[in-house]
């Protein structure tokens, strides 16, 4: 008798009783538990053997990660003898859940091996800059972005990771930004912003058509505009979601876009985006009046992020002076800046701004005493991908990931284990604006004003807003 036939008979006798519970280590970390269900039939090995095990089904899987978190997995695998008692035909299955994917190989011996294929998790950056809005000339002037999905940002995080790691972006063409609480995604979706995949491994965030934003101006008697009154919009409760895929030689990390942390109750059930005047960061506005000192102090009280976790390097979650300095640099007018056009181009040499030059886009804005004009301003497509604004910051990791395979692999994949870099590039939304517009109302100064009487309207290619330059 063939030795495998003898083994088959012995195992069949032992396992005829039905389902058996098994648990095996998973290559990559953790443990896989499952049931083995026997199927009884006949097999042939020179002669017919009756009422023996002819197949084994592996099912009812659960994965326990190194920190003890248990996740149920869907899928099953069946190994059969294909009517040959002496040979195993392995059953394979990819077992999935929203948090982990495991690959299983089981055989007729009732044994199995498993390897971790992917894990899902997220990190909590301290902030993301959503946009910059520029003050129009004149205290009675205003600019509004309504019924408009262009205003926002386009970012990439691939610079955060080692060159040995392959990075990508996987996101539906147009997706909501979900809320998370206690480590789990909820059904809450932001009503203010949405996200989509951009080009070159980027994620684009843009405001929804139901979200109207805008800014009033300020009359500067010399320059017409005062960039201390520009606003930088900072998102204070972002989450960055990732999937790590395990390969034989290297890992692939896929950015699955943004979420937001519902632990932050300052804004009910939505993204916490705060507008910060440039003058509050550089200190000019508190010097100008006691009213602005109060406003700047009120805004600064939000910087502490007291609801948030400490960062992975042990530091507090609040924005530091270094963070504020990086935020300030989102507005190029934080220092002396002149938009210089490239030769034969409407776009500045650094790629940041484009002069209005298409149909529906007014290049010259009048700002004369006792004159009031309303403009419906269109966008000019700009495909320049020059990147001149980025920042590096610390981040937090939720408790359920702190000892998990996700965190151990993610931290080892970073250039620096406690820091991430966010690079802002030419707006995906601007390049796909499809005729969207913004509205300006420009009210001229009082007689006696001695500043510029005309301004050129530039679009900010990074954040989808308009800048006015004398």
Order of alpha helices (4+ residues) and beta strands (2+ residues): alpha-beta-beta-beta-beta-beta-beta-beta-beta-beta-beta-beta-beta-beta-beta-beta-beta-beta-beta-beta-beta-alpha-alpha-alpha-alpha-beta-beta-beta-beta-beta-alpha-beta-beta-beta-beta
